[in-house]
C-alpha cells in the first residue's frame, strides 16, 4: 500500500470511532490512538493525545450566559476538524471540501443528541472553580478533541499531498493529480485554491486555450520537493 491507502485505512477506522461516539459511547479515542501510535500517523496520534491532556473545558462548554442550562459551544469555533453548526438552522456553516467528502458536516450536531452538558466546574455550580486541564466534567470531550484533532491532521495530509505535487513543477494537470490520489476533480481544485501561493493560478476553464483547463500554474516551482505520492508527468 502507498500512503494514500494508509490514509484511507486510518480514515475508515476514525469513521467507525465517530459512529460509536455519536451513538453515545465514551472512551473510544484511546484504542484508536493506540492503533495509530506505531504507524505512519504516530505523530498525529501523539498530537491528539496532547490535546486530550491539555484540554481546557471552558473553551468547549459555555455557561455564563444561561441561568439554567449549559451549551456545547462547537458552533463558535473554527478549524477544529469539523465544520461549525449554525445554531438557528442546525446546519453546517460553510463546510469545506473535506467535511463534505467525509460526510462529517453534521457531526457536531449529531453528537449532542445523546449528551448531557455539565457545567465545566469542579463542583458543578455555575460559580465554582474551573475544572483542571485534561480533567473535564464532561468526560466525552476527551474523545471529541482527539477525534477532531485526527480529522484535522488527516485533512492536512491530503492538502500536503496536493501542495507538494503542484509546487514541484511549473505546470500541473489537476486531472492527473485527482486520478493519482483518488480524489474528485472538484476536491483537488478546492485544495489547490486553498494551498496556492499568491502568484500562482488555478485554471478551471480557459476559454482562449482549452488545453489549460484544470491546470495549476506555479510561478516559483521547487524541483527539490519529493512528494510522498507523485504523478508521472
C-alpha positions in Angstrom: 0.0 0.0 0.0 1.1 3.6 -0.6 0.5 6.5 1.7 -3.0 7.2 0.3 -4.0 3.7 1.0 -2.7 4.0 4.6 -4.5 7.3 4.9 -7.8 5.9 3.7 -7.5 3.0 6.1 -6.9 5.3 9.0 -9.8 7.5 8.0 -12.1 4.4 7.9 -11.1 3.5 11.4 -11.7 7.1 12.5 -15.1 7.0 10.9 -16.0 3.9 12.9 -14.9 5.6 16.1 -17.0 8.7 15.2 -20.1 6.4 14.7 -19.5 4.9 18.2 -19.1 8.4 19.6 -22.3 9.7 18.0 -24.1 6.6 19.4 -23.2 7.9 22.9 -20.3 5.7 23.8 -17.3 7.0 25.7 -13.7 6.1 25.9 -13.4 5.3 22.2 -10.4 7.5 21.4 -7.8 5.7 23.4 -8.0 2.3 21.5 -7.8 4.3 18.2 -4.7 6.3 19.4 -3.0 3.0 20.4 -3.7 1.6 16.9 -2.2 4.7 15.2 0.7 5.1 17.6 3.2 2.8 15.8 2.4 3.5 12.1 2.5 6.3 9.6 0.3 8.5 11.7 2.1 8.2 15.1 2.8 12.0 15.1 -0.9 12.6 14.6 -1.9 10.3 17.4 0.6 12.0 19.7 -0.8 15.4 18.8 -4.3 14.2 19.6 -3.2 12.8 22.9 -1.6 16.1 23.8 -4.9 17.9 23.1 -6.6 15.5 25.5 -4.0 16.1 28.2 -4.2 19.9 27.8 -8.0 20.1 27.3 -9.4 23.4 28.5 -13.0 22.6 29.1 -14.1 26.2 29.4 -13.3 26.6 25.7 -16.0 24.0 24.7 -18.7 24.5 27.3 -20.2 27.9 27.9 -22.5 28.5 30.9 -22.1 32.2 31.8 -24.9 33.4 29.5 -27.5 30.8 30.7 -29.2 30.6 34.1 -30.4 27.0 34.0 -28.7 25.3 31.1 -25.3 24.9 29.5 -24.3 24.8 25.9 -21.7 23.0 23.9 -20.1 25.8 22.0 -18.8 23.9 18.9 -20.8 26.3 16.7 -18.5 29.2 17.7 -15.0 27.8 16.8 -13.2 27.3 13.6 -10.6 24.9 12.3 -11.4 22.1 14.8 -11.6 19.3 12.2 -15.3 19.6 11.8 -17.5 22.4 10.4 -19.3 24.7 12.8 -23.0 24.5 13.2 -25.5 27.3 12.7 -27.5 27.3 16.0 -30.6 28.7 14.2 -30.8 26.2 11.4 -28.8 23.3 12.9 -27.0 23.1 9.6 -23.3 23.1 8.9 -21.8 26.6 8.3 -19.7 26.7 5.2 -18.5 23.1 5.2 -15.1 22.7 3.4 -14.1 20.1 0.8 -13.0 17.6 3.5 -16.2 17.8 5.6 -18.2 17.2 2.5 -16.0 14.3 1.3 -16.0 12.5 4.7 -19.7 13.1 5.5 -19.0 14.9 8.8 -20.9 18.1 8.0 -23.4 17.3 10.8 -21.2 15.5 13.2 -21.2 18.2 15.9 -25.0 18.4 15.8 -25.5 14.6 15.9 -23.0 14.0 18.7 -25.0 16.3 21.0 -28.2 14.3 20.8 -27.3 11.7 23.5 -25.1 14.1 25.5 -25.9 16.0 28.7 -23.7 19.0 29.1 -22.5 19.7 32.6 -21.1 22.9 34.0 -17.3 22.9 33.5 -16.6 23.5 37.2 -15.2 21.2 39.9 -18.4 21.4 42.0 -20.9 21.6 39.2 -22.0 25.0 40.3 -22.1 28.0 37.9 -19.6 30.0 40.0 -17.4 27.1 41.0 -13.7 26.7 40.2 -13.0 25.7 36.6 -12.1 22.0 36.0 -8.3 21.5 35.6 -6.7 20.9 32.2 -7.3 17.4 30.9 -9.9 16.5 33.6 -13.2 17.8 32.2 -16.6 17.3 34.0 -17.8 16.4 30.5 -15.6 13.3 30.0 -16.8 12.8 26.5 -14.9 16.0 25.5 -11.7 14.0 25.7 -12.9 11.8 22.9 -14.1 14.7 21.0 -10.9 16.7 21.0 -8.9 13.5 20.0 -11.3 12.7 17.1 -11.3 16.3 15.9 -7.5 16.5 16.1 -7.2 13.4 13.9 -9.7 14.7 11.4 -7.8 18.0 11.1 -4.5 16.0 10.7 -5.9 13.8 8.0 -7.2 16.7 6.1 -3.8 18.4 6.3 -2.2 15.2 4.9 -4.4 15.3 1.8 -3.7 19.0 1.3 0.0 18.4 1.7 -0.1 15.7 -0.9 -1.6 18.1 -3.4 0.6 21.0 -2.4 3.8 19.1 -2.9 2.8 17.9 -6.4 1.7 21.3 -7.7 4.6 23.2 -6.1 7.2 20.8 -7.6 6.6 21.8 -11.3 5.8 24.9 -13.3 2.5 23.4 -14.6 0.4 20.6 -13.3 -2.6 18.8 -14.8 -5.0 18.6 -11.9 -6.9 15.8 -13.6 -3.7 13.7 -13.2 -3.5 14.7 -9.6 -7.1 13.7 -8.9 -6.6 10.3 -10.7 -3.4 9.6 -8.8 -4.7 10.5 -5.3 -8.2 9.0 -5.9 -9.9 12.3 -5.2 -12.5 14.1 -7.3 -11.6 16.9 -9.6 -13.7 19.3 -7.5 -11.8 18.2 -4.4 -8.4 18.7 -6.0 -9.5 22.1 -7.3 -10.7 23.2 -3.9 -7.5 22.1 -2.3 -5.4 23.8 -5.0 -7.2 27.0 -4.4 -6.6 26.8 -0.7 -2.9 25.9 -0.8 -1.8 28.1 -3.8 0.7 30.8 -3.5 -0.5 34.3 -4.2 1.3 34.5 -7.6 0.1 31.0 -8.7 -3.0 30.3 -10.8 -5.6 27.6 -10.6 -7.3 27.4 -14.0 -10.6 25.6 -14.1 -11.7 26.7 -17.6 -9.7 28.7 -20.1 -11.9 30.0 -23.0 -9.0 31.0 -25.1 -6.9 27.9 -24.6 -8.9 24.7 -23.6 -5.6 22.8 -23.2 -5.0 24.7 -20.0 -8.3 23.6 -18.4 -7.8 22.2 -14.9 -4.2 23.3 -14.7 -2.2 24.6 -11.8 0.4 27.2 -12.8 3.2 27.6 -10.2 5.3 30.7 -10.6 8.2 29.6 -8.4 8.3 25.8 -8.5 10.6 23.8 -6.2 12.1 20.9 -8.1 13.7 19.6 -4.8 10.3 18.6 -3.4 9.8 14.9 -3.0 6.1 14.2 -2.7 5.1 11.1 -0.8 2.8 10.4 -3.8 3.5 11.9 -7.2 2.2 11.9 -10.7 4.3 10.7 -13.6 4.4 13.9 -15.6 
